[in-house]
Amino acid sequence: MPVAIRSARLNDVLAILAIEQRAPHAAHWTAEQYKKLVGSGVVLVAEEAGQLCGFVCAKAVASEWEIENVVVAAEFFRRGIANELVSELIQRAANEAASGILLEVRESNLPARRLYEKHAFREVGRRRVYYRDPVEGAILYALRFDR
Ligand SMILES: CC(C)(COP(=O)(O)OP(=O)(O)OC[C@H]1O[C@@H](n2cnc3c(N)ncnc32)[C@H](O)[C@@H]1OP(=O)(O)O)[C@@H](O)C(=O)NCCC(=O)NCCS
C-alpha cells in the first residue's frame, strides 16, 4: 500500500499526538503546540490507507528552518517513511528559499542521526547537558542550501 505525504490539518493533531506519545525518544508537545504549528509552521504527515503513520514538523525563523520532531509509528519502522517525510520537508524549505535547516538530536538516538546524515545534514555542534529524563547531550545538525 503506498504512503502519501501531505500537509497536516487541525483534525490530524490527535493522531499526531498518539504517535508522538508512544515514542520515548521523540520531543513531547501538547495538542495546543501542535495546533499552533499546523497553523504557523510546517507539519507533514504520512498516511497509509487512511491511517496516519508518521509526521515531521518544523518552524521557520526568518530564512532558517528548524525540525522540531520526526516520528514514525513503530509498526511502520524501516519502510522508508521518515525518508519520505524528511525529503518532502527539505524540498519545501528549498522551494521557499530557506537558507538551511537545523535540528538537535539526542546523542544516543542513532536511528535519527543516521536518517539526518543520509539527507546530508552535517554535525555543527554539541551541547553537553541538554536533555532531561534521562540527562543527555545533544548533537546539532545543519543542512545548508547553497545559494
Ligand atoms: C528515527 C525514525 C523517525 C526513523 O523512521 P523510519 O521510517 O523507520 O526510517 P526510514 O525507514 O525512512 O529510514 C531512513 C533512514 O534512517 C536510518 N535509520 C532508520 N532506522 C534506523 C535504525 N534502527 N538504525 C540505524 N539507522 C536507522 C537509516 O539511515 C535509514 O536509511 P536506510 O533504510 O537506507 O538504511 C524512527 O525510528 C522514529 O520514529 N523514532 C522515534 C522518534 C525519534 O527518535 N525521532 C527523532 C527525534 S529527533
The ligand as an SDF file (V2000), in Angstrom:
LIG
                    3D

 48 50  0  0  0  0  0  0  0  0999 V2000
   14.0680    7.8880   13.5090 C   0  0  0  0  0  0  0  0  0  0  0  0
   12.7400    7.4110   12.8640 C   0  0  0  0  0  0  0  0  0  0  0  0
   11.8640    8.6120   12.5760 C   0  0  0  0  0  0  0  0  0  0  0  0
   13.0780    6.6720   11.5440 C   0  0  0  0  0  0  0  0  0  0  0  0
   11.8310    6.3010   10.9230 O   0  0  0  0  0  0  0  0  0  0  0  0
   11.7130    5.1670    9.8000 P   0  0  0  0  0  0  0  0  0  0  0  0
   10.5040    5.4430    8.9850 O   0  0  0  0  0  0  0  0  0  0  0  0
   11.8420    3.8340   10.4130 O   0  0  0  0  0  0  0  0  0  0  0  0
   13.0230    5.4610    8.9150 O   0  0  0  0  0  0  0  0  0  0  0  0
   13.2400    5.0260    7.3950 P   0  0  0  0  0  0  0  0  0  0  0  0
   12.7600    3.6270    7.1680 O   0  0  0  0  0  0  0  0  0  0  0  0
   12.7260    6.0780    6.4900 O   0  0  0  0  0  0  0  0  0  0  0  0
   14.8280    5.0040    7.3220 O   0  0  0  0  0  0  0  0  0  0  0  0
   15.5560    6.1210    6.8130 C   0  0  0  0  0  0  0  0  0  0  0  0
   16.9890    6.0460    7.2950 C   0  0  0  0  0  0  0  0  0  0  0  0
   17.0420    6.2670    8.7090 O   0  0  0  0  0  0  0  0  0  0  0  0
   18.0940    5.4890    9.2860 C   0  0  0  0  0  0  0  0  0  0  0  0
   17.5210    4.5330   10.2260 N   0  0  0  0  0  0  0  0  0  0  0  0
   16.1920    4.3370   10.4910 C   0  0  0  0  0  0  0  0  0  0  0  0
   16.0540    3.4220   11.4690 N   0  0  0  0  0  0  0  0  0  0  0  0
   17.3110    3.0420   11.8200 C   0  0  0  0  0  0  0  0  0  0  0  0
   17.8280    2.1280   12.7800 C   0  0  0  0  0  0  0  0  0  0  0  0
   17.0200    1.4150   13.5810 N   0  0  0  0  0  0  0  0  0  0  0  0
   19.1530    2.0200   12.9050 N   0  0  0  0  0  0  0  0  0  0  0  0
   20.0130    2.7320   12.1170 C   0  0  0  0  0  0  0  0  0  0  0  0
   19.5740    3.6070   11.1660 N   0  0  0  0  0  0  0  0  0  0  0  0
   18.2500    3.7520   11.0370 C   0  0  0  0  0  0  0  0  0  0  0  0
   18.7770    4.7900    8.1220 C   0  0  0  0  0  0  0  0  0  0  0  0
   19.7940    5.6480    7.6400 O   0  0  0  0  0  0  0  0  0  0  0  0
   17.6600    4.7030    7.1010 C   0  0  0  0  0  0  0  0  0  0  0  0
   18.1160    4.5950    5.7800 O   0  0  0  0  0  0  0  0  0  0  0  0
   18.3300    3.1150    5.1440 P   0  0  0  0  0  0  0  0  0  0  0  0
   16.9940    2.4510    5.2330 O   0  0  0  0  0  0  0  0  0  0  0  0
   18.7680    3.4010    3.7520 O   0  0  0  0  0  0  0  0  0  0  0  0
   19.3560    2.4270    5.9940 O   0  0  0  0  0  0  0  0  0  0  0  0
   12.0170    6.3970   13.7860 C   0  0  0  0  0  0  0  0  0  0  0  0
   12.9310    5.4340   14.2400 O   0  0  0  0  0  0  0  0  0  0  0  0
   11.3130    7.0370   14.9880 C   0  0  0  0  0  0  0  0  0  0  0  0
   10.1760    7.4910   14.9010 O   0  0  0  0  0  0  0  0  0  0  0  0
   11.9970    7.0430   16.1610 N   0  0  0  0  0  0  0  0  0  0  0  0
   11.3920    7.5670   17.3940 C   0  0  0  0  0  0  0  0  0  0  0  0
   11.2450    9.0670   17.3640 C   0  0  0  0  0  0  0  0  0  0  0  0
   12.5690    9.7830   17.2430 C   0  0  0  0  0  0  0  0  0  0  0  0
   13.5560    9.4130   17.8670 O   0  0  0  0  0  0  0  0  0  0  0  0
   12.5850   10.8270   16.4100 N   0  0  0  0  0  0  0  0  0  0  0  0
   13.7170   11.6930   16.2220 C   0  0  0  0  0  0  0  0  0  0  0  0
   13.5960   12.8580   17.1360 C   0  0  0  0  0  0  0  0  0  0  0  0
   14.9140   13.9980   16.8270 S   0  0  0  0  0  0  0  0  0  0  0  0
  1  2  1  0
  2  3  1  0
  2  4  1  0
  2 36  1  0
  4  5  1  0
  5  6  1  0
  6  7  2  0
  6  8  1  0
  6  9  1  0
  9 10  1  0
 10 11  2  0
 10 12  1  0
 10 13  1  0
 13 14  1  0
 14 15  1  0
 15 16  1  0
 15 30  1  0
 16 17  1  0
 17 18  1  0
 17 28  1  0
 18 19  1  0
 18 27  1  0
 19 20  2  0
 20 21  1  0
 21 22  1  0
 21 27  2  0
 22 23  1  0
 22 24  2  0
 24 25  1  0
 25 26  2  0
 26 27  1  0
 28 29  1  0
 28 30  1  0
 30 31  1  0
 31 32  1  0
 32 33  2  0
 32 34  1  0
 32 35  1  0
 36 37  1  0
 36 38  1  0
 38 39  2  0
 38 40  1  0
 40 41  1  0
 41 42  1  0
 42 43  1  0
 43 44  2  0
 43 45  1  0
 45 46  1  0
 46 47  1  0
 47 48  1  0
M  END
$$$$
